[in-house]
Amino acid sequence: MTELSTNTPKPRDVSAIVTAGLAKRYAAERRFRAFGIAAIAIAVAFVALLFSSIIGNGYTVFVQTHMRLDVELSADAIDPKGTRDATVLARGDYAGLVKGALRERFADVKKRRDKRKLHGLASQGASYDLRNMVLADPNLIGQRISVWLPVSDDADMLIKGHIPRHTGEGSRRISDKEIAWLDALAEAGDLETQFNVRFFTSGDSREPELAGIWGAVVGSALTLLVTIALAFPSGVATAVYLEEFAPRNRWTDLIEVNINNLAAVPSIVFGLLGLAVFLNFFGMPRSAPVVGGFVLAIMTLPTIIIAGRVALTSVPPSVREAAYGLGASPVQAVFHHVLPLAMPGMLTGAIIGMARALGETAPLLMIGMVAFIVDIPGSFTDPSTVLPVQVYLWADSPERAFMEKTSAAIMVLLAFLIVMNGAAVYLRKKFEVRW
């Protein structure tokens, strides 16, 4: 009988080796888990830092500083002939009335330079507010009214604390005299912050205190309507044909490869395509939601097709076989049974594609939607901009107040994206069928 080798480990040695190996594997598992938790914690910390920075810079935009003035609505400045014609009233010297109210309030200001600074405390929007009040009620002409009017952007930034008071006068855009006048108004109870309705109801403006996001919101809505109207039916039809009816040959394989490649193409390439085809070749209107919708539809189409095919693939073959067994044709089986079951997944993919389109800037810059647009767009062919481009425009402005507007617009854009992604999750959970 062959003797056992002297190198064969004893049972106790084998147990020790197994125990040591298990200890190492457990230690490696604990390290891996710790690395994963640390990575998640770092990611959450960076996201929290980003959100805190955006919210910290932008939350003050939801209030705006106003000052109370006693304004004499002189008929000589508004309607010298007494016609009460709306066209004449709209051209009245309302800015002069505001300046006169400021000079009356601070009668000790005599020097011309100081008067210019005093007049600069009021926003240009103050004259617009007076004009709107008179147009709404012409009976105010000739009366003396006490009215709250918006202050300039520099005064607003000072009151909100974005401009430090205690730095040197040469280091800030507002002088010591202007600060003293604002303090006098505050002590008299004639200076307060009010909810900034103008931010949600106005279009863009060169004056930060007058700029709003409503024009960009309407432009984004019109652009996304064109996008979803073009991309969703086309994407669903393409997905159904490729997955259910197309023959398997090299041509369909080539189409599938191109669709997958288009999903990874940089978005600015689609902007160049829109510039060359829709603007230069077809002559469509520049900076219009219809052109932006066409460009974003082409960009979003691959995502919707891929999501649609995945949703169709998730439907079990037994559904099709049961339909065929009951005498349904292939078209009836797809459109009466398979497609309704796959539609929740298709809708989820479409919403995610729309969320991506909502946040795109580069392709829209190429088709001219970076233009300065003051008016609210009223149709799909009117010049307009969108929220991401509005953020880009405000971020490029030097005024401190536009930084506040930029952060607030980012908050609104993120809110829209969160709502859209939340809707996608809700639809998937509510209508998803588990097989």
C-alpha positions in Angstrom: 0.0 0.0 0.0 1.4 3.4 -1.0 2.2 5.7 1.9 0.7 9.1 2.0 2.9 12.0 1.0 4.4 14.0 3.8 3.2 17.2 2.0 -0.5 16.3 2.4 -2.1 18.8 4.8 -3.7 17.5 7.9 -7.4 18.0 8.6 -6.6 20.8 11.1 -4.4 22.5 8.5 -7.2 22.3 5.8 -9.7 23.8 8.2 -7.3 26.7 9.0 -6.7 27.3 5.3 -10.4 27.4 4.5 -11.0 29.7 7.5 -8.3 32.1 6.4 -9.6 32.1 2.9 -13.2 32.9 4.1 -11.8 35.7 6.3 -10.1 37.2 3.3 -13.2 37.0 1.1 -15.4 38.5 3.9 -12.8 41.3 4.4 -12.8 42.0 0.6 -16.6 42.0 0.6 -16.7 44.5 3.5 -14.1 46.7 1.7 -16.2 46.6 -1.5 -19.3 47.5 0.3 -17.5 50.3 2.1 -16.2 51.6 -1.3 -19.7 51.5 -2.7 -21.2 53.3 0.3 -18.4 55.9 0.1 -19.0 56.4 -3.6 -22.7 56.9 -3.1 -22.0 59.3 -0.2 -19.6 61.4 -2.3 -22.1 61.5 -5.2 -24.9 62.6 -2.9 -22.6 65.2 -1.3 -21.8 66.7 -4.7 -25.4 66.7 -5.7 -26.4 68.4 -2.4 -23.6 70.9 -2.9 -24.9 71.7 -6.5 -28.5 72.0 -5.4 -27.6 74.1 -2.3 -25.5 76.5 -4.5 -28.3 76.9 -7.1 -31.0 77.3 -4.4 -28.8 79.6 -2.3 -28.2 81.9 -5.3 -31.7 81.8 -6.8 -34.4 81.6 -4.0 -34.3 85.4 -3.5 -35.6 86.0 -7.0 -39.1 85.0 -5.8 -39.4 88.3 -4.0 -38.7 91.8 -5.3 -38.0 95.1 -3.5 -40.6 97.8 -4.0 -40.8 101.4 -2.7 -43.9 103.4 -1.9 -44.1 106.8 -3.6 -46.8 109.5 -3.8 -47.2 110.1 -7.5 -49.1 113.0 -9.0 -50.8 111.7 -12.2 -50.7 115.0 -13.9 -53.0 115.4 -17.0 -50.4 117.6 -18.7 -47.9 114.7 -18.7 -50.3 111.9 -19.5 -53.2 113.3 -21.6 -52.8 117.1 -22.3 -55.7 117.3 -24.6 -58.1 115.2 -22.4 -59.1 112.8 -25.2 -58.6 109.7 -23.0 -57.5 107.9 -26.1 -55.6 104.7 -25.2 -52.9 105.4 -27.7 -52.2 108.8 -26.2 -52.3 107.5 -22.7 -49.8 104.8 -23.5 -47.3 107.4 -24.7 -47.5 109.5 -21.5 -44.4 110.7 -19.6 -44.7 108.2 -16.8 -41.0 108.1 -16.2 -41.1 111.8 -15.6 -43.8 111.4 -13.0 -41.8 108.8 -11.1 -38.7 111.1 -11.1 -40.8 114.0 -9.9 -42.2 111.8 -7.0 -38.6 110.9 -6.0 -37.4 114.6 -6.1 -40.4 115.5 -4.0 -39.7 112.8 -1.5 -36.0 113.8 -1.2 -36.3 117.6 -1.6 -32.9 118.2 -0.2 -31.2 116.6 -3.2 -30.1 119.6 -5.3 -27.1 118.6 -7.4 -27.7 117.3 -10.9 -25.4 114.3 -10.4 -27.2 113.4 -7.1 -30.5 113.7 -8.9 -29.5 111.2 -11.5 -28.5 108.8 -8.8 -31.8 109.4 -7.1 -33.7 108.7 -10.3 -31.8 105.5 -10.7 -33.3 104.1 -7.6 -36.5 103.4 -9.4 -36.7 100.6 -12.0 -37.7 101.3 -15.6 -40.6 99.0 -14.8 -42.0 101.6 -12.4 -43.2 103.7 -15.4 -44.7 100.7 -17.1 -46.6 99.9 -13.9 -48.0 103.4 -13.8 -48.9 103.3 -17.5 -50.8 100.0 -17.0 -52.7 101.4 -14.0 -53.8 104.5 -16.0 -54.8 102.4 -19.0 -56.8 100.1 -16.7 -58.5 103.1 -15.0 -58.2 106.5 -16.8 -60.1 108.1 -14.0 -56.9 108.1 -12.0 -55.6 111.0 -14.2 -55.3 114.2 -12.2 -55.2 112.3 -8.9 -52.4 111.9 -6.4 -52.0 108.2 -5.5 -49.7 106.3 -3.2 -48.3 103.3 -5.1 -45.7 100.6 -4.7 -43.1 100.6 -7.5 -40.1 98.3 -8.2 -36.6 99.5 -7.4 -33.6 99.1 -9.7 -31.6 95.9 -9.8 -28.7 97.3 -7.8 -31.0 98.5 -5.0 -32.8 95.2 -5.0 -29.5 93.3 -4.7 -28.5 95.5 -1.8 -31.7 95.0 0.1 -31.5 91.2 -0.5 -27.9 91.2 0.8 -26.2 90.2 -2.4 -24.2 93.5 -2.4 -22.3 94.0 0.8 -22.9 97.3 2.5 -19.6 97.6 4.4 -17.2 97.3 1.5 -15.7 100.4 -0.1 -17.9 102.6 -2.3 -15.6 101.9 -5.2 -16.1 98.2 -4.9 -19.9 98.2 -5.4 -22.3 99.5 -8.0 -24.3 101.5 -5.6 -23.1 104.7 -3.8 -23.3 105.6 -0.1 -25.9 108.3 -0.9 -28.2 105.8 -2.6 -27.8 103.5 0.4 -28.8 106.4 2.7 -31.9 107.1 0.6 -32.9 103.5 0.7 -32.4 103.4 4.5 -34.6 106.5 4.8 -37.3 104.8 2.9 -37.0 101.6 5.0 -37.2 103.6 8.2 -40.4 105.3 7.0 -41.9 101.9 6.2 -41.9 102.7 2.5 -39.6 99.9 1.4 -40.5 96.2 1.4 -40.1 93.0 -0.5 -43.1 91.6 -2.3 -43.7 88.4 -4.3 -42.1 88.7 -7.7 -45.0 88.1 -10.0 -43.1 89.7 -12.9 -40.6 86.8 -12.9 -43.4 84.3 -13.9 -45.4 86.5 -16.2 -42.8 88.5 -18.2 -40.5 87.8 -21.1 -36.8 88.6 -21.2 -35.5 92.1 -20.7 -32.2 94.0 -20.7 -33.1 95.2 -17.2 -32.6 92.3 -14.7 -35.5 93.4 -12.4 -37.9 93.2 -15.4 -36.8 89.9 -16.9 -39.0 86.9 -16.5 -39.2 83.3 -17.7 -42.7 83.2 -19.1 -41.5 83.7 -22.7 -39.1 80.9 -22.4 -41.7 78.6 -20.7 -44.1 79.2 -23.6 -41.4 78.7 -26.2 -40.4 75.4 -24.5 -44.0 74.2 -24.4 -44.6 75.0 -28.1 -41.3 73.3 -29.1 -42.1 70.2 -27.1 -45.6 70.0 -28.5 -44.1 69.9 -32.0 -41.5 67.4 -30.9 -43.9 64.9 -29.3 -46.4 65.3 -32.2 -43.7 64.3 -34.7 -41.4 61.9 -32.7 -43.9 59.7 -30.8 -46.1 58.5 -33.7 -43.1 58.0 -36.0 -41.1 56.3 -33.2 -43.9 53.9 -32.3 -44.6 53.0 -36.0 -41.0 52.4 -36.6 -40.6 50.2 -33.5 -43.7 48.2 -34.4 -42.5 47.6 -38.0 -38.9 46.7 -37.1 -39.9 44.4 -34.3 -43.1 42.7 -35.6 -43.2 42.9 -39.4 -39.7 43.7 -40.9 -37.9 40.7 -42.5 -34.5 39.8 -41.0 -31.9 40.7 -43.6 -28.9 42.9 -44.0 -31.0 46.0 -44.8 -33.0 45.8 -41.5 -29.7 45.0 -39.7 -28.2 48.2 -41.2 -31.2 50.2 -40.2 -31.0 48.9 -36.6 -27.3 49.7 -36.4 -27.9 53.2 -37.7 -30.7 53.8 -35.2 -28.5 52.7 -32.3 -25.7 54.9 -33.6 -27.9 58.0 -33.9 -28.9 57.6 -30.3 -25.2 58.4 -29.4 -24.6 61.2 -31.8 -23.8 64.6 -30.1 -26.8 66.8 -30.1 -25.1 69.7 -31.8 -24.9 67.5 -34.9 -28.7 67.6 -35.1 -28.5 71.3 -34.8 -26.2 71.5 -37.8 -28.6 69.3 -39.7 -31.5 71.6 -38.8 -29.5 74.6 -39.9 -28.6 73.1 -43.2 -31.9 71.4 -44.1 -34.8 73.2 -42.4 -33.4 76.8 -42.5 -31.1 77.0 -45.5 -32.8 74.5 -47.8 -36.5 74.7 -46.8 -36.4 78.3 -45.7 -38.3 77.8 -42.4 -38.5 80.7 -39.9 -35.4 81.1 -37.8 -35.7 80.9 -34.0 -39.2 79.4 -34.2 -40.6 76.6 -32.1 -41.6 74.7 -35.3 -38.0 74.4 -36.3 -36.8 73.6 -32.8 -39.5 70.9 -32.6 -38.3 69.3 -35.9 -34.7 69.3 -34.7 -35.5 67.9 -31.3 -37.9 65.3 -32.9 -35.1 63.9 -35.0 -32.8 63.9 -32.0 -35.4 62.1 -29.8 -36.6 59.6 -32.4 -33.9 57.0 -31.8 -34.5 56.9 -28.1 -38.3 56.4 -28.6 -37.7 53.7 -31.2 -35.3 51.8 -29.0 -37.6 52.1 -25.9 -40.5 51.0 -28.1 -38.7 47.9 -29.4 -37.7 46.9 -25.8 -41.4 47.3 -24.7 -42.6 45.1 -27.6 -40.0 42.5 -26.8 -41.1 42.3 -23.2 -44.6 41.1 -24.2 -44.5 37.3 -24.0 -44.9 35.3 -27.2 -47.9 33.5 -25.7 -50.0 36.7 -26.2 -49.3 36.6 -29.9 -49.9 32.8 -30.1 -53.2 33.1 -28.2 -54.3 35.8 -30.6 -53.3 33.7 -33.6 -55.1 30.7 -32.1 -58.3 32.7 -32.0 -58.1 33.5 -35.6 -56.5 37.0 -35.4 -54.3 38.2 -38.3 -50.8 39.4 -37.5 -51.9 43.0 -37.8 -54.8 42.4 -35.4 -52.6 40.5 -33.0 -50.1 43.4 -32.8 -52.5 46.3 -32.7 -55.2 44.7 -30.6 -53.1 42.8 -28.1 -49.3 43.4 -28.2 -49.2 47.1 -28.7 -51.7 48.0 -25.8 -49.6 45.9 -23.4 -46.3 47.6 -24.6 -47.7 51.1 -24.6 -46.8 51.9 -21.0 -43.1 51.2 -21.8 -43.3 53.2 -24.9 -44.8 56.2 -23.0 -42.0 55.9 -20.5 -39.4 56.1 -23.2 -41.2 59.0 -24.9 -41.3 61.0 -21.6 -37.7 60.4 -20.9 -36.9 61.5 -24.5 -38.9 64.6 -24.0 -37.1 65.3 -20.7 -33.8 65.1 -22.6 -35.2 67.4 -25.3 -36.3 69.9 -22.7 -32.8 70.2 -21.4 -31.0 70.5 -24.7 -29.3 73.8 -25.7 -26.7 73.1 -28.4 -29.0 72.1 -31.3 -31.3 75.1 -30.6 -28.4 77.5 -30.6 -27.5 76.4 -34.1 -31.0 77.3 -35.4 -31.0 80.8 -33.9 -33.1 80.3 -30.8 -30.3 82.2 -28.9 -31.8 85.5 -30.0 -33.0 88.1 -27.5 -36.8 87.7 -27.5 -38.9 90.1 -25.4 -42.4 89.3 -26.6 -44.3 86.1 -25.6 -44.6 83.8 -28.6 -48.2 83.3 -29.7 -47.8 80.6 -32.3 -45.4 77.9 -33.6 -43.8 80.3 -36.1 -43.2 83.3 -33.8 -39.6 84.0 -32.7 -39.0 82.4 -29.3 -36.4 80.9 -26.9 -36.5 78.0 -24.5 -35.6 77.6 -20.8 -32.1 76.1 -21.3 -31.2 78.9 -23.8 -32.6 81.5 -21.4 -30.3 80.1 -18.7 -27.4 80.4 -21.1 -28.2 84.0 -22.0 -28.6 85.1 -18.4 -25.4 83.3 -17.3 -23.5 85.3 -19.9 -24.8 88.7 -18.5 -22.5 90.7 -16.2 -25.1 92.0 -13.8 -25.3 90.4 -10.4 -29.1 90.3 -10.6 -28.9 88.1 -13.7 -26.9 85.5 -11.7 -29.9 85.3 -9.4 -32.2 84.9 -12.4 -30.0 82.2 -13.8 -30.2 80.1 -10.6 -33.9 80.6 -10.4 -34.4 79.6 -14.0 -32.3 76.4 -13.4 -34.6 75.6 -10.4 -37.6 75.9 -12.6 -36.0 73.8 -15.3 -35.0 71.1 -12.8 -38.6 71.1 -11.4 -39.9 70.4 -14.9 -37.4 67.6 -15.4 -38.2 66.1 -12.1 -41.9 66.2 -12.8 -41.4 64.6 -16.2 -39.2 61.8 -14.9 -41.5 61.3 -12.0 -44.4 60.9 -14.5 -42.4 58.3 -16.4 -41.8 56.3 -13.2 -45.4 56.6 -12.2 -46.7 55.4 -15.6 -44.3 52.5 -15.5 -45.4 51.4 -12.0 -49.1 51.9 -12.7 -49.5 50.3 -16.0 -46.6 47.8 -16.0 -47.7 44.2 -16.4 -45.5 41.6 -14.7 -45.5 38.2 -16.4 
